[in-house]
Amino acid sequence: MTDSADLVLAHRLADRADVIARRYFSAAAVESRTKSDGSPVTDADREIELVLRSLIRQECPDDAFIGEEFGSHGHGRRRWIVDAIDGTASFLAGEPEWSTLIAVEEDGRVTVGMVSAPVLGRRWWAGPDSGSWTGSRPSDPAATAYRLVLTEGGSAQDAAIGIWPPPSRLNRQERRVAARLARAVSRVLPPLDWTAAHPAAPAPRKPSAGSGTCHGALLVATGRLDAFLLLGAGPWDIAPLIPIVQEAGGTFSDLTGQYRTDTGAALFARPGLHRQLLDIAATAD
């Protein structure tokens, strides 16, 4: 396994993010504010994004940058995409399943993906034509990395899929898509009434909760789910997972079948299932 220069830098950025995140996570209390979309943000999110943006500017001055908290900076055919803390609610609750997401996009295609979960002591990463991997920090001499390889999926009616966020946070059309998929497969996580417009009680947990991963797409890359549908998402929620799933042999698109990270929708699937699920989703109109 030979890492590209971008992937080596992504690991270094993740190392720095891990240190900052651990410092906040180990504090007695972490203060948060509520953003306009209703999601929480902490000083850890903001500090990590600012530090990583500064480091990228030093190392790759011609590259653009986009992050969840401070938006886009610079222009160019290459850009770095960062979610400083994905899973802020888990971070605030003192739970371990949160991570930093890092991606490199070149000419509209994501070439490097990184997910670093420091409290779990685990990372997932992929680079161009180098496979998809999981393990602990590569700088650890004792670290062992394991390659992720997916087998073909079967029929959609036998599939287990994850969907996020819950229906109360989706618009009407998104709920129709989620409900259609939920009815067509064998098992869906979380097991909700996906037509419901009101919050479920108790509050549902992400499909990744309790699985040792930090993002539903990782459940696809590691073979624990056959597919994962993410709705209402930003490019920082989607882009870092694309190479990890694809280099493992899986597939990605938005709900129209296009390779795009700016439509708010992402479908990750085991090979052989993707087209079936897109066709099911398309009948939800």
Steps between C-alpha positions, in 0.01 A plus 500: 500500500660827383324815613477805275637834620142619554418198715817547705399861560145393587640273773710789634195724503304230680779470759469872571121487513515203739714695748265799500185290521633287786584814698141622482350153541691438824382830651240487774249677278496611137298806416291502185285735300209425271546585133227630272422145382442386859821297528756559777847645450785515751825691529670173407327499159613854434858462621560179306369649176709816536818306584457253213424779255819679606711185466358426154570856391864455607543162330279551192464877444326458164228270634153618596333406828144450622390421854167466675553790741674772296409416141713527186840664461698529179441367151668229296465159340590341834330554832513354848167422666484479881242422767688577822271287718241279339268384776511809721200375700694184593806713577297714739343193662842354579449212258793374288339476156596834347772578252681747280428467127756609239488473121689618193301578187665547161305621197175399666608148602594407856839327502581475873272424792583492870293434812684526831333395827758564773302371800434174315867493401404431139517648154358415161668632187539459126706651222502475121527136391659403833207324664288579803649441843427511871733491797652713773729798443751412224773688691473234772775240428274228638203599285347245266278602211232277351373531147124531450352290220129471425320209339209528256160585640194298416139605471381827653218315678762313706711807573569679826533875458555805717326833451582831665385748628167399659175589319422801719807672348408415140275683258195329352674369189795369701260316732333342198835374372602370843163329555507337156846358561410388852199305370700335222786351704533236771627726779549873551692686771373678693168308488266800482176602336667685215177675402476676837557875500525527880797402719509145629533435872752410618725682253636254241869423479710504186553163328865521608421521871636204697672348197852629554478728197421869469308535176232288334704469181774326699246229579480441124879510450549247781218272380266558796227658288413447135426869438478837671292800392600842634263790436528875555879474526785734413802404287707460819259224613523318167833552324738333750298177487492468121853358448473281810186330366607495135852369560343219704296410191179685587311769315391861550267749336231751582138394453509579127796267449749783454841537662427818694558615859296820480143368476466412868435131426744210497436130442784262589445134417651157466574418133199362317242682714546861403288504184222303667479751784509801267213353300297446819571856616398640163148357537438713811373801302 
